[in-house]
Structures are given as structure tokens and as C-alpha cells.
Amino acid sequence: MTERDTTRGLVYAAENQWSAALDRGGVIDFFGSRLTLPKQEYFETVESMQHFCDGVLAAERITASFPGAGMVLVRARAGHTKAHYECESKTIAVPLSGSAGVPGWACCEAVLLHELTHHLLFVSADPAASAQAYHGGRFTTTMCWLVSGVLGPESALVLQGAYQGVGVIVDAYVN
């Protein structure tokens, strides 16, 4: 029997808040500390998203921690409401729809990192990680770890705060 994905809506809400902070980038006040967030990149083509994902998955920390991860394929998907990861084909499907000359909402680093986190957990040699590849504690912890390595520890801290703010578990992770 498949485990129910009870925290999905909370994870999406936290990540939407975090992604909005990345859209602005710059210095923020985070519970009395000043942090500098990068401005997240938006991608105009499937090829540019593929290049980003290839680079993330080729990083030494990824290949060391998830040696069997391999690569993903990025493809456009119909509609505009959601992106998703297809575990059987190791594919990230992203809606491209945006206004003329403006990438769609899902064509950004935050969404691609979310889908790459699914990929890492689904292909993990650890059966517990694969079984928890949806939006539970293993997912949020791995997402923070991945974000720390790609966008920096400040971005991961803000994401962790967003998760915890909506009541989602994040375990300790090491950069």
C-alpha cells in the first residue's frame, strides 16, 4: 500500500514563499539576522533547464551521496498548473506557459531543485529514502541539503525556516 502524501500542500506553500524571496534576491532580515539570497534564475528553454539539471547532478557532492542517480531528462508538458517528476523514465516535466517572452512560473531553479530532489530519492539505493520520496521529512531534508549545495546555505536556511513555519519536519543536514 502506498503511503499517503499528507504534507504536499504544506511543502508547496513553504516553497512558494521561499521561491518568492529568491525572485527578489538580495539582503533579507531573517529573525534578526541579515542574510543575502541569490536572485533565482528563470530559464527560457527546455535546453537551458536540461543544462542546469545536468550541472547539478554532475556535481561531486551529488555523485558521492547518490552514486546511482544518473541524469534526468527535462521535457515540456502541456498545461500550466504543475511540474512533476516521472520516476520510471527519470523525467522532469515542466509547463513552459508564460506571457510572451517571459518564462513560465515553473521554469526556475526552485522548481527544478524540487523535482531533482524527487529524482535523488527515487533512485536512492536506500529503500527507506525511495519509499519516502514524496513530501515528508526525508524529502524536505534532502531538498534543504541540495539547495545548500546549489544556491548556498543562506537559501537553505530560509527554506528550512519556511518548512518549519508551516509545520513540516526538516532533520539535520550537512552541507
N, C-alpha and C positions, 0 to 999 in steps of 0.2 A: 504494500500500500504506500502511495506517495504521501510524504509529509505536506501538510497544508502550509502555504506561504503566507503566514499571518502578518508579517511585518512589512510586506511590499509597499503598501501605501505610505507608511511612516518613512521608510527608506527613500522613496521618491520625493516626499515632502522635504526631508532634510537635504537631499542632493539638489533639489531645485533652489533652495535657499543658498546653499553653498555655491552653486553654479552662477547665481545672480551676483554674488560677491566677486567671483572670478571674472564675470563680464565687466565689472567696474575696475578691478585690479587696484593696485596702489596700497597706501597705508590705511589700516583699519585699527580701531580700538577693540581689542578682544579681552573683555573682562579686566580692563585696566592695563593691559599690555599692548604695545604698539607692534603690529605685525605688518609685513609687506607681502601682499599677494601678487602673483603674476596676473597679467590680463590673459585670460584663456584665448586660445586660438580657435577660430572657426575655419572650416575647410569648405572650399567651393566645389570640389570634385571627389568622386569615389577614389580616384587615383591618389589624391593628396591624403585622404583618410587612410588608405591602404599603406602609404609610406609611413605615416605616423604609427600605425599599429605594428608594422614590421620593425620599426626602430625600437619601440617599447619592448617587444617580445625578444629582440636580439640582444638586449642589454644583459650584461654579465650577471647582475643580481637576479634577473628573471630566469635565465638558463640554469643558474646554480640552485635556485629554490624550486623551480618547476622544470626539471630536465626533460620531461616528455611533452612539454606544452606545444612545441612546434609553432607553426604560423596559423593565422586565420585568413579568411577571405572576407573582404568587405564588399557588399553589394548594395545597390539602391533597392528600396522596397516601395511598393505602392502605398498610398495613403499618406497621412501626415501626423498621426496621433502617437505612434510609438516606434521605438527601435527595439530590436531583440537579438538574442544570440541563439543560433541553431547548433545544438551540441553534436548532432550526428554528422553534419557537414563542416563543423568548425567555421561557421559563417556569421558575421555581424551584418545584420540588415538594417539600413538606416534610411528613413524618409528624407528626401532631398528638398521637398517643397518649401520654398521661401518666396518672398516677393522678388521681383525682377532684380537680378544682380546681388541679392542678399542670400547667404546660405540659410538653410532651414534650421530650426531650433536644435535639432539632433546632430548637426554636423559640427560638433565641438569636442574639445578634449574631455570634458566632464562625462559626456555620454559614451564616448569611446572607451574611456577608462572603466566605466561601469560594465560595459559589455565585455571588455578584456578580463575583468575580474571574474565574470561568469566562466569565461573560457579557461582561465587558470584553475579554477576549482573543479570544473567538469573533467578536465584532462589530468587532474592530480592523481598520483599513484596512491594517495591516501583515500580509502573508501569513505571515511567519515567526511572528508572535505567534499568529495563528489556528491555524497548524499545531502550535504548542506549547502549546495551551490546556489540556492535561491537567495533569499534576502535576510537570512538570520545572522547570528553573531560571527560565524566563520566568514560570511560574505563581507560584512562591514569592516571586520578587522583586516581582511586581505585587501579590501578597497583602500583603506587608510594607508596600509603598507605600500601599495602600488602608487598611490598619489604622492606619498612622501618621496619616493624614488624618482618620480617623473616631474612633479610640479613643485616639490620642496616640502620640508617639514612644516612650514607655516600653513601651507594649503591643507596638509593632512590634519593639523591641529584644528583648524576651522571646521573641516568636515567632521572630525570626531566630535567636536562641540555641537554641531548641528544634529548628528545622530543622537547623541546623549540628550539633547534638548527635547527631542520627540520621544524619548524613552526607549531607544534602540541600543542594544548591547554592543560595545566595542571592547575587545580584550586588548591586552598589551601587545604591542608590535615593535619590532626593532627596525630601524632604517636600514 
